[in-house]
Amino acid sequence: MFGIILAHKLEMTSKLEINLIDTVSWLSLLKCKDMLSKMALGDVLEVLIKDSEVIENLTKIVNRSQDQLLQTLREEDHSRICIKKG
């Protein structure tokens, strides 16, 4: 399953959410990269993910890009990573 993608309009930017909690690790990174490539500057992507290795790798990828890691929140059984398209 590829997760659920939700979009919300916030003034001039969009907030997108992708649920990758039950997605295999390598596919999770590809889906995040694909979503970010389709987003407009300033849009925010919220990634719901369970795999700690993917969280670490995604954080490294974002830190090396022009995108900005806004926050990583630990929730019940997963994490929520918020990335702003840069």
TORVOLUM-882476 format. One line per field, with one value per residue (C-alpha): residue in one letter; chain; x, z, y. Coordinates in Angstrom, 3 decimals, decimal comma. Each point is the difference from the previous one (the first is absolute). Last residue first. Layout:
N
code = [a; ...]
unit = [A; ...]
c1 = [X; ...]
c3 = [Z; ...]
c2 = [Y; ...]
//
This chain:
86
code = [g; k; k; i; c; i; r; s; h; d; e; e; r; l; t; q; l; l; q; d; q; s; r; n; v; i; k; t; l; n; e; i; v; e; s; d; k; i; l; v; e; l; v; d; g; l; a; m; k; s; l; m; d; k; c; k; l; l; s; l; w; s; v; t; d; i; l; n; i; e; l; k; s; t; m; e; l; k; h; a; l; i; i; g; f; m]
unit = [A; A; A; A; A; A; A; A; A; A; A; A; A; A; A; A; A; A; A; A; A; A; A; A; A; A; A; A; A; A; A; A; A; A; A; A; A; A; A; A; A; A; A; A; A; A; A; A; A; A; A; A; A; A; A; A; A; A; A; A; A; A; A; A; A; A; A; A; A; A; A; A; A; A; A; A; A; A; A; A; A; A; A; A; A; A]
c1 = [12,854; -2,926; -0,775; 0,275; -2,008; 0,847; -2,689; 1,190; -1,708; -1,570; -1,468; 1,515; 3,602; 0,225; 2,729; 0,032; 0,545; 2,556; 0,742; 0,399; 3,049; 1,509; 2,699; -2,063; -2,997; 1,964; 1,483; -3,435; -1,424; 2,770; -0,595; -3,781; 0,407; 2,159; -2,553; -2,784; -3,428; -0,851; -2,546; 1,446; -1,332; 0,908; -0,086; -0,228; 2,356; 1,248; -2,525; -0,221; 0,576; 3,640; -0,960; -2,545; 2,515; 2,690; -2,465; -1,216; 3,578; 0,975; -3,066; 0,696; 3,426; -1,481; -3,000; -3,382; -2,237; 0,418; 0,393; -2,901; 0,545; -1,267; -0,035; -0,257; -0,396; 1,215; -1,630; -2,501; 0,070; -1,615; -0,229; 1,053; -0,259; 1,998; -0,740; 2,524; 1,665; -1,311]
c3 = [-0,501; 0,582; 3,717; 1,701; 3,011; 1,382; 1,995; 1,904; 0,699; 2,694; 2,341; -1,385; -0,209; -1,681; -2,436; -0,910; -2,712; -2,149; -2,777; -3,728; -1,918; 0,325; 2,178; 3,205; -1,766; -1,005; 3,478; 1,649; -2,472; 0,877; 3,759; -0,333; -2,408; 2,555; 2,745; -1,961; 1,114; -2,384; -0,418; -2,346; 0,119; -3,133; 0,134; -3,049; -0,062; -3,527; -1,969; 0,348; -2,706; 0,933; 3,669; -0,755; -2,027; 2,682; 2,666; -2,126; -0,740; 3,680; 0,997; -2,754; 1,472; 3,476; -0,699; 0,445; 3,026; 1,639; -3,286; 0,415; -2,171; 1,027; -2,096; 1,244; -2,809; -0,165; -0,910; 2,900; 1,432; -2,488; 1,299; -1,878; 1,158; -1,268; 1,442; -0,069; -2,807; 0,879]
c2 = [24,950; -2,361; -0,043; -3,387; -1,179; -3,463; -1,785; -3,070; -3,312; -2,180; 2,611; 3,220; 1,195; 3,376; 0,992; 3,659; 2,599; -1,834; 2,464; -0,725; 1,227; -3,454; -1,560; 0,379; -1,551; -3,109; -0,423; 0,299; -2,520; -2,446; 0,288; -0,259; -2,938; -1,818; 0,722; -1,746; 1,256; 2,819; 2,751; 2,619; 3,544; 1,958; 3,794; 2,277; 3,012; -0,654; -2,050; -3,783; -2,626; -0,720; -0,270; -2,735; -2,023; 0,273; -1,104; -2,934; -1,093; 0,114; -2,042; -2,548; -0,740; -0,486; -2,220; 1,721; -0,654; 3,425; 1,858; 2,430; 3,067; 3,407; 3,152; 3,577; 2,480; 3,577; 3,323; 0,112; -3,509; -2,383; -3,571; -3,111; -3,593; -2,970; -3,404; -2,776; -1,917; -3,448]
//
